[in-house]
Amino acid sequence: MSSNCTSSAPISASKTKTKKKHFIGQKVKLFRASEPILSVLMWGVNHTVNELSNVPVPVMLMPDDFKAYSKIKVDNHLFNKENLPSRFKFKEYCPMVFRNLRERFCIDDQDYQNSLTRSAPLNSDSQGRFGNRFLSSYDHRFVIKTVSSEDIAEMHNILKKYHQFIVECHGNTLLPQFLGMYRLTVDGVETYMVVTRNVFSHRLTVHRKYDLKVGCHYKLHALFSKEAKELPTFKDNDFLNEGQKLQIGDDNKKYFLEKLKRDVEFLATLKIMDYSLLVGIHDVDRAEQEEMDVEGTGEEDEYENDGMGGGVLTGSFGTPPDSPGNPLNCGGFFGPGEFDPSVDVYAIKSHDSAVKKEVYFMAIIDILTHYDAKKKAAHAAKTVKHGAGAEISTVNPEQYSKRFYEFMSNILS
Amino acid sequence: MASASSIASAIASKTKTKKKHFVAQKVKLFRASDPLLSVLMWGVNHSINELSHVQIPIMLMPDDFKAYSKIKVDNHLFNKENMPSHFKFKEYCPLVFRNLRERFGIDDLDFLNSLTRSAPLNSEAQGRSGARFHTSCDKRYVIKTISSEDVAEMHNILKKYHQFIVECHGNTLLPQFLGMYRLTVDGDETYMIVTRNVFSHRLSVYKKYDLKGSTVAREASDKEKPPPPEDVPPRPKSGNVQQRLQTLRIATRFYCAMKHVRDAKELPTYKDNDFINDGQKIYIDEENKKMFLEKLRKDVEFLAQLKLMDYSLLVGIHDVERAEQEEVESEDNEAEEEGESDGGGIGTPPDSPSNTLDSTKPLSPGEFDPSIDVYAIKCKESAPRKEVYFMAVIDILQHYDAKKKAAHAAKTVKHGAGAEISTVNPEQYSKRFYDFITTILS
C-alpha cells in the first residue's frame, strides 16, 4: 500500500485473499530492550499483527468487535530467555476495530508492526498530565502511552462513536489517532498501553512545545507544570505572555479550524473535557544551523533503519541505491522544513510572509476525561471539605469546548 | 532452494540477516475439519515464527533438551471462525528439533508451509496401538498421535538420538523426528510427533508391509488374539534355504495386545507372513543393498544400546507401470489426486511464486527427488517389474524395561510371583530383525 490512502472502500472478505507482496529481508527480530516490559510490548505487537494477518478483513465491523479481545499467555521453560521474560501475558482489546482504524488512518499493518518491533521503543521525555509514561516507537512515528484501567474503560465507552466519527470524517481529524490498545502482564504487574500516531514529526525536531488548555483549571496547570529535561512543555499562560501567534495563513487556518470545530463538538457530545491542544514548533533556520554543526562532527541525529541491517540516512544523505522499497522511506530526499504530509499528518507550514520560517504540529490530546467521572470526584472532594449540598461550579463539556475553540482560533493567524 | 544472499556467519550477531524469502502473503486461515488440526496448524505456525526470533545457537546445551515453550490462547468474540476460542499449545525442546530439522535438510519455512498451507489429512494408517495418523497436505510429513509415555521416552532418548544423528550426518533409516507437541483443546490433551514421511510425497505406494522378523511358536491370524508367550526357537544352524523358509512359513508375527484388524480400506498393512507367502521380493542392486544394510546395522545397534525394541521395517512398493496406468485413468476422469503442483503431472502455473517446495523440473514416471524422498531406492535393472521401494524403521519408542514390567505384571497375575519372563531382549531382537531384513533383500 502506498503512503497515499485514496479511499476507505471495504475489501471483500474473500477467503484466500492475496495481500500485497512484501519483500522482507528476514532480519531476525530479537525484541531486545532495556526493560522486559518493552520486550513484551514488541513481542505482543508482533504477535497480534501476525494473528490479524490470518483473519480475513470483514466487510464491516460488527457490534461484537467492540467487545472483543485476544489474550495470550506465554510460559517458557529454559527457552528464549535471552530477551524475553519466561512468563508474560499480552491482551489486545478490540483487535478488529483497531485494525480498521489503522486502515482508515492509512497505516499499513506491516509498517505499524515494523515501527514497533524492529527496534525497541524509546522513552520519551514528555510526561503526561498525571505522570503517565510515554514511549515513542524507535522511528518516532508512534507514541505509546501508559494509561490506567479507567482509561481503558473510557476508551471502550467511546470506541463505537469514535470509530463512527472517524468513518464520517474519513480519518481527517485532529483527535488522537488510536491505533492499538493493550494490556501487558509482566511479573504479575499489569500495564495498559495505548498507541497513537505521533503528533510531531518523525524527522523534523520540535524546538518548542506547548500544551494548551483553557478553563478554570489553567491555574492548576501552572502549579502542575513539569519541566521535562530537554523540551519543556509550556502552558497557555506562557503562550499568551510570549505573544505567540502561529502564522499559518488564511487557508490553513480555515481548514484547521473546521476540523477543530467538528472535533470539539464531537467531544462535547460525548461529555469529554479537559483535553489539550498540543503544539510543537519546528524552527527551520535553527534546524539548518543545528545540522551544519552536526555535519561538522560527521554524525546524523535522525536516521531510519529500514531493514538492511544498518542505518539509512534520510534527508541530507539520500538512500542507498539498492535499499528495498520500504514504504517508510519512499521519496527519501527532503529539503529543510519539508515533510511528507502522509506521514507527518499534523504538520502545517508557516505561510510565506510569516516572520519566521516554521513548521507547526498541532493536535488534540488527552481526550479520556469524562465529565461525570470528574464531577463525581470533585463532588466527593467538595463534600468532604464543605459538607453535602455544596454546589459544584465546574465548567461543563459544552462550555469547555467553546472556550477551547475560541482560544485556539485566536492564536492562529 | 538456496538463495545466494544467505549470510553464512555462524557468529551470533544481533542483526543477522537470514536468506531472503519471497513469500506471497497468502492469508492462512488454519481451516480444518477438526479443531485439533486447526490448533496444530496454528501452533506450528506460531512455533516456527517464534524460533525465527531466537538466534540459532552454535551448539545445543543440556538445558535445550529439557526446555519447552507453552502458550495459552483465550479469545473473546475474536477469530472464532476457524479456531477454537480457548486452547493451549506446547512445544517440547524447540531448539533441539530445529537443529534436527536442519540436520535432516529441512528448511523451517518449508516445514511451516507444509503443515499450515492446508490442513493435514487423515491417514488410514494405523499404528501399533491404534494411534492416529495424519499426513501434511503435501504428504511430506507424518503426524502421529502418541501417548504421554511416548513423550517421556522421547525425552529419555533425545540426547543420544541427537548425538547419533550428528554422527551419521542425518543418514539413517530411523524415524526423522522433526517436532513434538502437546495440544489442549476443550480440556483434552493430545500429544503429537512429526516425522518425515517414509513414503514418497508424489509416487503412490500400492503395497505396504510392516516387518519385524519375529518368530513365535504359534501361528497368529489376522484377527486380534491375546499375545502368545514368545519363545525364541533355536535358529537353524545350517544355511539351508528350504529349512529357513520352512521356519519362516510357520513363523507368525508377535501381535501386540491391541493389534488392529486388517485394514479393509485402501492400503492394508501386510506383515512378515504375508511377505513370505506372497513371495514378495525386493529387487535392489548390490550397492544399494550394501548401503542400506550398513545403515540398518548401525541403526539397530543404536536401538539395542538404548534398549529399544519392537520396532518394524516399513516397506512400501511403488509400481511404476501401475502408477502410469492409474494416472492415465485419473486424467481421463479429470480428477487430480495430487493437490500441489510440484511438477509431477501437469506442471506449475506460469506465475506461481517460486515455492521452494517445487522441484524445478517435472519428473518422469518412477523418478524421484532423493532430497525429498530420502528413503526411496530404485529397483535394479534386472528387476521383473519397474518398482521403487521405500524402506525405513518405525515405532522405536518401546523400551524393554517398560515392556518387561508390563509383561511381568501380567505373568504375575496369571502365574504368580516368581514366574520367569521369557521375553526377547533388545539385543536379540535387533539381531533377529537385522537377519530377517537381510534375508528378504537377497
Interface residues (C-beta under 8 A of the other chain):
Chain A: K15 T16 K17 T18 K19 K20 K21 H22 F23 I24 G25 Q26 K27 V28 K29 L30 F31 R32 W43 N46 N50 E51 S53 N54 V55 P56 D64 D65 K67 A68 Y69 S70 K71 I72 K73 V74 D75 N76 H77 L78 F79 N80 E82 P95 M96 G309
Chain B: K14 T15 K16 T17 K18 K19 K20 H21 F22 V23 A24 Q25 K26 V27 K28 L29 F30 N45 N49 E50 S52 H53 V54 Q55 D63 D64 K66 A67 Y68 S69 K70 I71 K72 V73 D74 N75 H76 L77 F78 N79 E81 P94 L95
